[in-house]
Amino acid sequence: MRVVVLVSGTGSLLQALLNASVDPDYGVQVVAVGADRAGIEALARAERSGVPTFIERVGDYPNRQLWDAALAARVAQFQPDLVISAGFLKLVGHDFLVAFGDRFINTHPSLLPAFPGAHPVRDALAYGNTVTGATVFFVDAGTDTGPIIEQRAVSIQPQDTEASLHERIKQVEREMLVEVVGRLARQSWTITGRNVTLR
């Protein structure tokens, strides 16, 4: 399965996918890594692995709609079967979702639909939850509202800070993303309403 990964930061999720894809039995080839900014570690990780990279900055376009169309066109050049948002900090728009909406996945550090948005770990702690977790889902036009593929729980400990809890969630998130992408590579999937079925 041909995969394009979109990144904005250090690339720990990307690295987990690159490590897994070395095994031919995993069934995944990362064919490109795209970013919304230059000079980030995620791009360096891709380059060290010999994976082509590209950058599409929002600021290089007169508006978000033109940026979104350009991002969709750039990703399409690599003919991906799946696009993965791995810490990509930009919301895509209509053109991108029309092109890739049924094969564009993201992760989120909470058990959605609980605590969507930018600060889910902080929000879970502030709410007094004893359990949170991570979610892998197909992206739709909402904010963290797409059909859920898989979720895994993470217990919140009394001594947890936002940083310590987020680090434990990230470990689960990396493992789950690698496993989900591998399953998607080896099986077909359908999305019916909010239900994702792997066949």
C-alpha positions as CSV (number, residue, x, y, z in Angstrom):
1,M,0.0,0.0,0.0
2,R,1.4,3.4,-1.0
3,V,1.2,5.9,1.8
4,V,1.8,9.7,2.0
5,V,2.5,11.0,5.5
6,L,1.8,14.6,6.5
7,V,3.8,16.1,9.3
8,S,4.5,19.3,11.2
9,G,6.9,18.5,14.0
10,T,9.4,15.9,15.4
11,G,8.0,12.9,13.5
12,S,7.8,10.2,16.1
13,L,4.7,8.8,14.5
14,L,6.3,9.0,11.1
15,Q,9.4,7.2,12.5
16,A,7.3,4.3,13.8
17,L,5.7,3.9,10.4
18,L,9.1,4.1,8.6
19,N,10.5,1.4,11.0
20,A,7.6,-0.9,10.4
21,S,7.7,-0.4,6.6
22,V,11.2,-1.9,6.5
23,D,9.6,-5.3,6.9
24,P,8.2,-6.5,3.5
25,D,5.4,-8.4,5.3
26,Y,4.1,-5.2,6.7
27,G,2.8,-4.3,3.3
28,V,3.3,-0.5,3.4
29,Q,5.6,1.8,1.4
30,V,5.9,5.4,2.6
31,V,6.2,7.1,-0.9
32,A,6.4,10.7,0.3
33,V,6.4,12.9,3.4
34,G,4.8,16.3,3.2
35,A,5.0,19.2,5.7
36,D,3.5,22.7,6.2
37,R,6.9,24.1,7.3
38,A,10.6,23.7,6.6
39,G,13.4,22.8,9.1
40,I,11.5,20.2,11.1
41,E,12.9,16.9,12.4
42,A,10.1,14.9,10.7
43,L,11.5,16.0,7.3
44,A,15.0,15.1,8.4
45,R,13.8,11.6,9.4
46,A,12.2,11.1,6.0
47,E,15.3,12.3,4.2
48,R,17.5,9.9,6.3
49,S,15.2,7.1,5.2
50,G,15.5,8.1,1.5
51,V,11.8,9.1,1.3
52,P,10.9,12.1,-1.0
53,T,9.7,15.2,0.8
54,F,7.7,18.3,-0.1
55,I,6.6,21.4,1.7
56,E,3.3,23.4,1.2
57,R,3.2,26.5,3.4
58,V,-0.1,28.1,3.9
59,G,1.6,31.5,3.8
60,D,2.7,30.9,0.2
61,Y,-0.9,31.2,-1.0
62,P,-3.4,34.0,-1.0
63,N,-5.9,32.0,0.9
64,R,-6.5,28.6,2.6
65,Q,-8.6,27.3,-0.2
66,L,-5.8,27.7,-2.7
67,W,-3.4,26.1,-0.3
68,D,-5.8,23.2,0.3
69,A,-6.1,22.6,-3.5
70,A,-2.3,22.8,-3.9
71,L,-1.8,20.3,-1.1
72,A,-4.3,17.9,-2.6
73,A,-2.6,18.2,-6.0
74,R,0.9,17.6,-4.5
75,V,-0.2,14.5,-2.6
76,A,-2.1,13.2,-5.6
77,Q,1.2,13.2,-7.6
78,F,2.4,10.3,-5.4
79,Q,-0.8,8.2,-6.1
80,P,-1.3,7.2,-2.5
81,D,-3.7,4.4,-1.3
82,L,-3.7,6.1,2.1
83,V,-2.8,9.5,3.5
84,I,-1.8,9.8,7.2
85,S,-1.8,12.9,9.3
86,A,1.0,12.2,11.7
87,G,1.1,15.3,13.9
88,F,0.1,17.5,10.9
89,L,-1.1,20.8,12.5
90,K,-3.2,22.1,9.7
91,L,-6.8,21.4,9.0
92,V,-7.4,20.4,5.4
93,G,-10.4,21.7,3.4
94,H,-13.0,20.7,0.8
95,D,-10.7,19.9,-2.1
96,F,-8.4,17.7,0.0
97,L,-11.4,15.8,1.5
98,V,-13.0,15.3,-1.9
99,A,-9.8,13.7,-3.1
100,F,-8.8,11.7,-0.1
101,G,-11.6,11.7,2.4
102,D,-12.2,8.0,2.4
103,R,-8.5,7.2,2.8
104,F,-7.2,10.0,5.0
105,I,-6.6,9.0,8.7
106,N,-5.5,10.9,11.8
107,T,-4.7,10.1,15.4
108,H,-6.0,12.0,18.4
109,P,-4.8,11.7,22.1
110,S,-8.2,11.1,23.6
111,L,-11.1,8.6,23.4
112,L,-13.2,10.5,20.9
113,P,-15.8,12.0,20.9
114,A,-14.5,13.0,24.4
115,F,-12.1,16.0,24.3
116,P,-11.7,16.9,20.7
117,G,-9.7,19.9,19.7
118,A,-6.2,21.3,20.5
119,H,-5.7,20.4,24.2
120,P,-7.3,17.0,24.8
121,V,-4.7,15.8,27.4
122,R,-5.0,19.0,29.4
123,D,-8.8,18.9,29.1
124,A,-9.0,15.2,30.3
125,L,-6.9,16.1,33.4
126,A,-9.0,19.2,34.1
127,Y,-12.2,17.3,33.9
128,G,-11.0,14.7,36.4
129,N,-11.1,11.7,34.1
130,T,-9.5,8.5,35.4
131,V,-9.2,7.1,31.9
132,T,-8.3,8.7,28.5
133,G,-6.6,7.2,25.5
134,A,-5.9,7.5,21.8
135,T,-8.1,7.2,18.7
136,V,-7.3,6.5,15.0
137,F,-10.1,7.8,12.7
138,F,-10.9,8.8,9.2
139,V,-10.9,12.5,8.8
140,D,-14.1,14.4,7.8
141,A,-15.0,18.0,7.6
142,G,-15.5,18.4,11.4
143,T,-12.9,18.7,14.1
144,D,-12.0,15.2,15.2
145,T,-15.4,13.9,14.3
146,G,-14.7,11.3,11.6
147,P,-15.5,7.6,11.7
148,I,-13.4,5.8,14.3
149,I,-11.2,2.9,13.3
150,E,-9.7,1.9,16.6
151,Q,-9.3,3.2,20.2
152,R,-7.1,2.3,23.1
153,A,-7.5,3.3,26.7
154,V,-4.8,4.8,28.9
155,S,-5.3,5.1,32.7
156,I,-4.7,8.5,34.3
157,Q,-2.6,8.3,37.5
158,P,-3.0,10.6,40.5
159,Q,0.5,12.0,40.0
160,D,0.1,12.6,36.2
161,T,1.0,15.9,34.7
162,E,0.0,16.9,31.2
163,A,3.5,16.0,30.0
164,S,3.7,12.6,31.6
165,L,0.2,11.6,30.6
166,H,0.8,12.7,27.0
167,E,4.0,10.7,26.8
168,R,2.2,7.5,27.8
169,I,-0.6,8.3,25.3
170,K,2.0,8.8,22.5
171,Q,3.4,5.4,23.1
172,V,0.0,3.8,22.7
173,E,-0.8,6.1,19.7
174,R,2.4,5.0,17.9
175,E,1.7,1.3,18.4
176,M,-1.9,1.6,17.4
177,L,-1.2,3.6,14.3
178,V,1.4,1.1,13.1
179,E,-1.0,-1.8,13.7
180,V,-4.0,-0.1,12.1
181,V,-2.1,1.0,9.0
182,G,-0.8,-2.6,8.6
183,R,-4.3,-4.0,8.8
184,L,-5.5,-1.4,6.3
185,A,-2.7,-2.4,4.0
186,R,-3.6,-6.1,4.2
187,Q,-7.4,-5.8,4.1
188,S,-9.9,-3.6,2.3
189,W,-12.2,-1.3,4.2
190,T,-15.6,0.3,3.8
191,I,-17.1,3.3,5.6
192,T,-20.8,3.2,6.1
193,G,-22.0,6.2,8.1
194,R,-19.9,6.2,11.2
195,N,-19.0,2.5,10.9
196,V,-15.6,1.3,9.6
197,T,-15.5,-2.3,8.5
198,L,-12.2,-4.1,7.6
199,R,-12.6,-7.1,5.3
